[in-house]
Amino acid sequence: MKTTVIWLVLISLTVLSLLFNNISSIRMVVMGLFSIKFIIVAFYFMGIREAHMFWKVFTIILISIISSIIVFI
């Protein structure tokens, strides 16, 4: 049941990304949706949730850096 809810959240975030993708001035919103999707996939499907705290913090910092670089370039 939990996996189904996560899949539905990921699908709805993907649809929102597609809707906002046509508006170029909302690049931060699209990257925010991408970041949320990345964190959900990493924590629930890649097992980062059970990993050491270092990997949890590293994953969040990594996605923050990547998103910031893409948005501000």
C-alpha positions as CSV (number, residue, x, y, z in Angstrom):
1,M,0.0,0.0,0.0
2,K,2.8,2.4,0.9
3,T,4.6,1.7,-2.3
4,T,1.4,2.5,-4.3
5,V,1.0,5.8,-2.6
6,I,4.6,6.7,-3.3
7,W,4.2,5.8,-7.0
8,L,1.1,7.9,-7.2
9,V,2.9,10.9,-5.6
10,L,5.8,10.4,-8.1
11,I,3.4,10.3,-11.1
12,S,1.6,13.4,-9.9
13,L,4.9,15.2,-9.5
14,T,5.9,14.2,-13.0
15,V,2.6,15.5,-14.4
16,L,3.1,18.8,-12.6
17,S,6.6,19.0,-14.0
18,L,5.3,18.5,-17.5
19,L,2.7,21.2,-17.0
20,F,5.2,23.7,-15.6
21,N,7.9,22.8,-18.1
22,N,6.2,24.9,-20.8
23,I,6.6,28.1,-18.8
24,S,10.3,29.0,-18.9
25,S,10.2,31.5,-16.0
26,I,9.2,28.8,-13.5
27,R,12.5,26.9,-13.7
28,M,12.8,26.9,-9.9
29,V,9.5,25.2,-9.5
30,V,10.4,22.5,-12.0
31,M,13.8,21.9,-10.2
32,G,12.0,21.9,-6.9
33,L,9.7,19.1,-8.1
34,F,12.7,17.3,-9.5
35,S,14.4,17.5,-6.2
36,I,11.4,16.2,-4.3
37,K,11.1,13.3,-6.8
38,F,14.8,12.5,-6.4
39,I,14.7,12.5,-2.6
40,I,11.6,10.2,-2.6
41,V,13.2,7.7,-5.0
42,A,16.6,7.8,-3.1
43,F,15.1,7.4,0.3
44,Y,12.3,4.9,-0.4
45,F,13.5,2.8,-3.4
46,M,17.3,3.0,-3.1
47,G,17.4,2.3,0.7
48,I,19.0,5.6,1.8
49,R,16.3,5.7,4.6
50,E,18.1,2.8,6.4
51,A,21.6,4.1,5.6
52,H,24.0,5.9,7.9
53,M,23.2,9.6,8.6
54,F,26.2,10.6,6.5
55,W,24.6,9.3,3.3
56,K,21.2,10.9,4.1
57,V,22.9,14.3,4.6
58,F,25.2,13.8,1.5
59,T,22.2,12.9,-0.7
60,I,20.3,16.0,0.3
61,I,23.3,18.3,-0.1
62,L,24.1,16.7,-3.5
63,I,20.7,17.3,-4.9
64,S,20.7,20.9,-3.4
65,I,23.9,21.7,-5.2
66,I,22.9,20.1,-8.5
67,S,19.5,21.9,-8.4
68,S,21.1,25.3,-7.5
69,I,23.7,25.0,-10.4
70,I,21.0,24.2,-12.9
71,V,18.6,27.0,-11.8
72,F,21.2,29.7,-11.6
73,I,23.1,29.0,-14.8
